[in-house]
Amino acid sequence: MDIQNTQSQMRKGILEFCILSIIKQAEAYPSDIAEKMKAANLNVLEGTLYPLLTRLKNASLLTYRWVESVSGPPRKYFSLTDEGLSFLQELEKTWKELADAVNLVTNQNS
């Protein structure tokens, strides 16, 4: 078995949760999201991030606004919608339940 593939799949499973959590903290530009993910050792490629942001926007979980830039084209800043906030709250609940269950199972012999 390929450990890197398994690790990659585990990270992909929490990508939406992490991205929505970052955007909840403050309106975010995609490169800012990527930087925060990288700082947390959860590297995400642009080819993954942009389609995911579009999918979340199309699902009405995110909205965006354009901001003019002095150093290039306008920038798209994302924020959570009310629906996105509710969705994130459900993910937070699910994450806690999963983390508690995994900790219980993996620490059973401790």
Disulfide bonds with the S-S distance in Angstrom:
none
